[in-house]
Amino acid sequence: AGSYGFQAQPMGVPGGFVIPPVQNQPTMDGTIWMPIPPSIPNCPPGLEYLTQQIDQILIHQQLEVLEIVTGFEENNKYELKNALGQRVYFAAEDTDCLTRNCCGPSRPFTIRITDNLGHEVITLQRPLRCSACCCPCCLQELEVQAPPGKTVGYVVQNWHVCLPKFTIQDEKRMDILKIIGPCVVCRCCEDVHFEVKSMDETSTVGRISKQWTGFVREMFTDTDNFGVSFPIDLDVKMKAVMIGACFLIVSRLF
C-alpha cells in the first residue's frame, strides 16, 4: 500500500491533554460505548478509537419508522461498533428533505461521525455526480475529513463496464488501495462482499461486506448492516477512509 505500509501505530504517553474518565456504562437506551482511549501523538483527534487493536467496524443503519410509514426518505443514522458490540461512533446524514427525496441514491450528502462525547471527529462529503454507468467523465467521489476541515483521503469510483470499482487515495491524491465488488450486488439470502486489494490487485488486505438481514427487512425497509475489515496496523487515516468508502458504497449501490 505504498508509503502507507501497514505499520503499527505508536502508543505514546498523553501530553498536554486531560483524558476524560472512561465511559463504558450503558446509556438510557442500553448502548455501551467503547472506553475513551488516550491521546496519541500525530493521530487526528478522535481517530484514537481506531488504533486500539481494531481490525473491523460493524455499521448498523437505524430503522426509521416514519420513513417506512410515509415513504419519504429521512436522514440516515448509523451505529458504528467494534467486534465486542461497543459503540465506537455514531453517524448521521445531514441533507435537506428536497435533496433526499428528489435525488435518491445519487444525492450529495454530508455525514457527520461523532464520538461518545458528541464531538464530530470525521466528516464525509459526497458532491453531486452523475450516476450513469455509461458516463465515465463524472464518477462518484467522497472526501473524508478528520477532524472536520482537515482532509485525510478520498474514495474515487473507477469506471468499469460491469464491476463496481473504487480507489482509496490519501490526502495528496496518491492511490493507496483498490476496492472491487461483484458484478451482481443484489443477492438473495447471502452477504455481498467488496474486496479491498493492493494497488496491483494481487493481494487482499480487507473487505467491505453488506450483510443479509432477512427477507422481511430487505423487502420492506432500506436499513442495512455492513462490516468493514482492515489490517490492525493500517494507518488510522486510511481506516477512516475505508469507513468512508463503506458509506459511499451504501449510498451508491444499496
C-alpha positions, -999 to +999 in steps of 0.1 A: +000+000+000+028+024-009+040+047+019+010+035+039+026+002+046+008-015+074+028-002+104+016-004+139+007+030+154+029+042+183+012+042+216+026+074+231+021+090+265-006+116+266+008+151+267-010+183+274-043+166+272-066+157+301-081+123+295-119+123+303-130+095+326-136+062+309-172+059+299-182+023+295-216+022+311-249+016+293-268+047+283-305+052+287-311+031+256-288+003+267-259+013+244-224+006+257-198+029+243-162+019+238-139+033+265-123+066+256-087+059+245-057+081+255-045+107+230-017+095+206+009+118+191+004+126+154-030+110+154-060+131+144-082+137+174-110+112+176-092+086+155-075+071+186-105+048+187-093+031+156-058+023+169-068+000+199-063-033+182-094-027+160-094-046+127-131-043+119-160-019+123-197-030+122-221-005+108-258-008+117-283+015+100-311+026+123-347+019+115-368+050+107-404+042+114-417+075+098-398+066+066-415+032+065-450+046+071-448+076+047-423+065+022-404+098+025-366+094+028-353+105+062-318+114+071-300+081+076-284+073+110-259+046+118-242+030+148-205+020+143-195-007+167-164-028+174-162-066+175-173-065+212-205-047+203-194-015+219-204+017+200-173+034+187-190+062+167-225+075+157-230+087+122-258+109+109-266+122+074-271+159+071-291+167+039-323+186+033-357+169+025-358+181-011-324+167-019-331+134-002-364+127-020-356+142-054-321+129-059-325+095-042-293+073-041-275+098-063-279+127-038-250+146-025-246+144+013-226+152+044-223+125+070-211+136+104-195+110+126-193+117+163-176+100+193-191+092+227-187+128+239-207+141+210-176+156+192-176+155+154-144+136+146-150+125+110-169+143+082-178+126+049-187+148+020-201+135-013-208+160-041-235+156-067-222+135-095-236+116-125-248+081-116-250+066-151-225+038-157-222+049-194-208+083-183-172+078-172-164+115-171-182+124-138-179+094-115-187+092-078-163+106-052-163+111-014-140+132+007-130+122+042-121+148+068-107+140+102-111+163+121-137+183+101-119+207+077-088+185+075-088+162+045-072+128+052-083+110+020-107+103-008-127+075-023-130+077-061-152+055-083-134+039-112-153+033-145-159-003-154-184-019-177-198-043-151-178-043-118-182-017-090-146-005-085-132+023-063-098+036-054-088+048-019-065+078-020-046+097+006-049+135+012-024+141-016-045+121-041-020+093-042-036+059-049-033+036-018-058+007-022-084-007-046-119-019-038-135-044-062-171-056-058-191-083-075-208-080-109-242-085-092-247-067-059-283-076-052-283-112-040-310-130-020-302-148+013-264-141+012-239-115+021-223-093-006-185-087-004-163-060-018-126-069-016-100-044-006-069-051-025-034-037-030-029-014-060-016-042-082-047-063-072-026-093-063-033-094-025-065-088-005-060-067+026-095-061+038-132-063+030-164-043+030-195-065+034-232-060+031-249-084+054-281-102+046-307-091+072-336-113+064-364-113+038-388-090+056-363-064+064-347-065+030-381-062+012-398-036+033-371-013+046-338+002+034-320-004+066-288-025+062-259-039+082-224-036+069-189-046+080-155-031+073-124-052+080-088-039+076-053-047+089-049-038+126-017-019+118-032+001+089-027+038+092-057+052+112-063+078+084-067+050+059-090+032+083-112+063+084-112+065+046-122+028+044-152+036+066-160+064+042-158+040+013-184+018+030-208+048+032-202+056-004-209+020-014-240+020+008-254+052-008-244+042-044-254+006-046-279-002-018 
